[in-house]
Amino acid sequence: MSVATGSAALAFVTPPPGLEPLVDFALQPIAGAAGLFGLQSQASPRTRLFVLDAGVYLPDYQPVISDEQVQALGLTSPDDALVLVVANPGEGGTSVNLMAPIVVNTRLGICAQVILDDQDFPLRASLAAPAA
């Protein structure tokens, strides 16, 4: 699956919090904005989130995914994982949720929004310009 070049179908292993019972989504790159995607529900097209590739926008962000979360996603290599963060535009700028990233198994097309227990990440972190 190459999310950088086109749409990718993603299936959440459990519905994302607040979006139950939705599990099937399309990840679509936003033209002209490398690393920015729309995550749109297949069953409810009006349900759409904006997500950012953490590797592009937050290169120092290194969340630790639990063994249980790795197993649930079938991750066998770090190269299989794509870490996305939910973007929240606002009057004071855009913030991102670093406490609950969406981890994608790019090999299998499955994902989960994981809660990073016992890690000191904010729910709303101000977003800086992407790394050049």
C-alpha positions in Angstrom: 0.0 0.0 0.0 1.4 3.3 -1.0 -0.5 6.1 0.7 1.8 8.8 -0.7 0.6 8.3 -4.3 -3.1 7.7 -4.0 -6.1 6.6 -1.9 -5.8 3.6 0.3 -8.5 1.6 2.0 -8.0 1.2 5.7 -9.9 -0.9 8.2 -9.7 -0.1 11.9 -9.4 -3.2 14.1 -11.8 -1.5 16.5 -13.8 1.7 15.8 -12.0 4.9 16.5 -13.3 6.6 19.7 -16.3 8.7 19.0 -16.9 7.2 15.6 -18.4 3.9 16.6 -19.5 1.7 14.7 -17.4 3.0 11.7 -14.4 0.9 10.8 -13.9 1.2 7.0 -12.2 4.4 5.8 -10.4 5.7 2.7 -7.1 7.5 3.3 -6.7 10.2 0.6 -3.8 12.5 0.1 -4.6 16.2 0.0 -3.2 17.7 -3.2 -0.3 20.2 -2.7 0.2 19.2 1.0 2.7 16.4 1.4 1.9 14.3 4.4 -1.7 15.7 4.8 -4.6 13.3 4.3 -8.3 13.1 4.5 -9.6 10.0 6.4 -13.1 9.5 5.1 -15.6 6.9 6.3 -16.8 4.5 3.6 -20.2 4.0 5.3 -20.8 7.7 6.2 -19.0 9.9 3.6 -19.8 13.0 5.7 -17.5 11.7 8.4 -14.0 12.9 7.6 -10.9 13.6 9.7 -7.7 15.3 8.6 -4.6 13.4 9.6 -0.9 14.2 9.2 2.0 11.8 8.6 4.0 12.2 11.8 7.2 11.4 10.0 6.7 14.6 7.8 5.4 17.0 10.4 6.8 15.7 13.7 10.1 14.0 12.9 11.0 13.9 16.6 7.7 12.3 17.7 8.6 8.7 18.7 5.6 7.1 20.5 6.1 3.7 22.0 3.5 1.2 20.9 2.8 -1.6 23.3 3.4 -5.2 22.4 -0.3 -5.8 22.6 -0.9 -3.0 20.1 1.8 -4.3 17.8 0.3 -7.7 17.9 -3.3 -6.4 17.2 -2.0 -4.6 14.1 0.1 -7.6 12.9 3.2 -5.4 12.7 6.3 -7.5 12.0 8.7 -4.6 11.1 8.9 -0.9 12.0 8.9 -0.3 8.3 5.3 -1.6 8.1 4.0 1.2 10.5 2.8 4.6 9.4 2.0 6.9 12.3 -0.7 9.5 11.7 -1.9 12.2 14.1 -5.4 13.8 14.0 -5.3 17.5 13.1 -7.7 19.9 14.7 -7.8 23.3 13.0 -8.8 26.3 15.2 -8.7 30.0 15.4 -5.3 30.0 17.1 -3.8 27.6 14.6 -3.8 23.9 14.1 -3.2 21.4 16.9 -2.6 17.7 16.7 -3.4 14.9 19.1 -0.2 13.2 20.1 -1.7 11.2 22.9 -3.7 9.0 20.5 -2.1 8.5 17.1 -3.5 6.3 14.4 -1.0 3.5 13.6 -1.4 2.0 10.2 0.0 -1.4 9.1 0.8 -0.4 5.5 1.3 -4.0 4.5 -2.1 -5.2 5.6 -4.2 -2.0 5.4 -5.4 -2.2 8.9 -5.1 0.4 11.6 -6.0 1.5 15.1 -6.1 4.7 17.1 -3.9 3.8 20.1 -3.9 5.4 23.5 -0.3 6.0 24.7 -0.7 5.2 28.3 2.1 6.4 30.6 3.7 8.6 27.9 3.9 12.4 28.3 2.2 13.5 25.1 -0.4 16.3 24.9 -3.9 15.8 23.6 -3.5 19.2 21.8 -0.1 20.1 20.6 0.5 23.2 18.4 1.6 22.3 15.0 4.7 23.9 13.5 5.6 24.0 9.8 6.6 20.7 8.3 10.3 19.8 8.2 11.9 20.7 4.9 
